[in-house]
Amino acid sequence: MNAVIDRKQAHEAAKLAKRLRHQVGQAIADFNMIEDGDRVMVCLSGGKDSYTLLDILRRLQAKAPVRFELFAVHLDQKQPGYDPHILPNYLRSIDMPFEVLEQDTYSVVKRVIPEGKTQCSLCSRLRRGSLYTYAAEEGFTKIALGHHRNDIVETLFLNLFHQATLKAMPPKLRSDDGRNVLIRPLAYCAEDDIAEYSRQQGFPIMPCNLCGSQENMQRKNIKAMLAEWDAKFPGRIETIFRAIGNVAPSQLADRSLFDFAALGADPQARRADAHAWLGGGEPSAD
């Protein structure tokens, strides 16, 4: 009986690994994330997502149709209880070139953010600044981040509910400062699959102790909402994610994306502005 269970577990583990490799490979191809000669800096936080990202990229690298370099970078933020040996020991054990940067963002966050308030946003900005600067200075052509499908969908609803914008995390983008191209090879991967893969691989997970693993409350609420939806209607998160890549500007209301004013309009007719319509007066002369 145990042998049968072991074979079944091994079969399921192989299927999961194959699915993740396929999804990452498909995302890389769809968005042209990695090209021949790229130097890819993999941001390694010590969590399940970034470990899985690095592992899958290494496996794909061996048989990839292009030649590219992988280099792991981790930021030591001087958090209490941080063990500086876990990541270096792991990366050396798999013969992975890496660099550990040091920046005391912990003290900055604790000084700036009042006790009890969410610290994740400032912590993330400081971390990104350090990593992006290092990537630009060292000549990396791409920065690989460990965000997955659930992160992208959650961000869509965070922006919708709290920022009144329809935007999420794109699988590929240029950083705000224009210096770096960011890629998210896990964009097609489900968080549950990543968590299970990480467990199977036995990655040495490093918890975030900056704020007791504090989670952004708004994101936590969105995550709970999506989990409830997906439990009642399996596949809903995947459907929402597909919708992000299937946008119809003419069916929304963003005038910068679609010229609604010109639709069916007489090009010879004068156009009244909002002031004229609201005031009941004559159309403006412009």
C-alpha positions, -999 to +999 in steps of 0.1 A: +000+000+000+028+024+009+045+017-024+013+026-043+009+058-023+045+067-030+042+061-067+010+082-068+027+111-049+057+109-072+034+110-102+015+140-089+048+158-080+061+152-116+029+166-130+031+197-109+067+203-118+059+199-155+029+222-153+049+250-136+077+246-162+052+248-190+035+279-176+067+297-170+080+288-204+047+299-220+049+333-202+085+339-212+076+331-249+043+351-249+060+383-235+095+378-249+108+380-214+142+365-219+164+369-250+197+356-262+225+370-241+204+384-213+218+388-178+188+381-156+189+392-119+166+370-099+153+388-068+154+362-040+135+371-009+137+337+008+100+330+004+082+303-015+076+324-047+112+335-053+126+301-045+103+285-070+111+312-096+148+306-093+144+268-094+121+268-125+143+293-144+174+271-137+156+240-150+145+258-181+179+274-187+194+239-193+173+234-224+164+269-234+165+279-271+186+309-261+216+314-239+212+336-208+228+341-174+210+338-140+223+356-110+205+356-076+204+388-055+191+390-019+187+421+003+195+418+040+173+444+055+187+440+090+155+426+104+156+412+140+161+374+140+175+374+105+198+344+099+225+355+074+236+319+067+203+303+053+203+317+018+241+317+011+243+281+023+214+271+000+227+290-030+262+275-026+247+240-023+231+244-058+262+262-072+242+294-079+261+327-083+247+353-059+251+385-040+237+396-007+232+433-004+229+450+030+207+479+038+191+487+072+156+494+059+143+480+091+153+510+111+140+534+085+106+517+084+103+516+122+112+552+125+089+565+098+058+543+102+038+546+134+034+515+156+004+494+144+003+508+109+010+487+078+047+488+070+047+467+038+044+496+014+074+516+026+095+484+031+088+474-005+097+508-019+130+508-001+138+472-011+130+480-048+152+510-048+182+490-036+176+461-060+169+483-090+200+505-084+222+474-081+208+459-113+215+491-132+250+495-119+259+458-126+245+458-161+217+433-157+193+434-187+163+419-169+151+417-133+130+387-125+104+390-098+084+362-081+048+376-085+023+350-096-012+349-110-029+354-077-008+385-070-017+400-103-055+394-098-054+407-063-036+439-075-063+444-101-090+445-074-069+466-050-065+492-077-102+489-087-115+492-052-091+517-037-075+537-066-104+537-091-081+524-119-082+493-140-046+481-138-027+452-123+008+439-124+020+434-161+041+403-168+067+426-183+074+464-178+100+490-176+106+504-141+094+540-133+130+553-134+135+538-169+166+520-160+154+484-157+131+459-175+111+438-150+097+404-158+073+381-139+078+346-153+054+331-127+025+352-141+006+322-153+012+301-121-013+296-093-002+304-058-014+270-045+008+252-070+038+273-060+032+266-023+029+228-029+060+228-052+080+247-025+069+222+001+079+193-021+113+208-029+120+216+008+132+251+002+146+268+033+119+294+037+129+326+055+099+344+073+096+382+071+101+394+107+100+431+101+064+434+114+056+398+125+048+388+090+022+416+089+001+414+058-014+444+041-050+444+054-065+456+021-047+428+002-057+403+028-093+412+024-090+409-014-073+375-011-101+363+012-128+375-013-111+358-042-106+326-022-144+326-014-153+332-051-129+304-063-143+280-037-179+286-049-170+289-085-138+269-093-116+285-120-129+321-114-094+335-105-080+320-138-110+335-157-104+369-142-067+367-150-075+358-187-097+389-188-067+411-180-052+400-213-085+403-232-093+440-230-119+458-252-112+495-249-144+504-269-165+486-242-151+507-214-150+544-209-114+556-211-114+584-236-076+582-239-078+546-252-109+550-275-122+581-293-159+580-282-165+616-291-157+609-328-179+578-329-208+586-353-201+623-351-206+647-379-171+661-386-186+694-399-208+700-368-197+723-340-192+705-307-206+719-274-185+715-243-197+704-209-201+740-197-225+748-225-245+716-219-248+722-181-254+759-185-278+756-213-259+783-232-244+785-266-216+761-277-181+774-271-163+790-300-134+765-300 
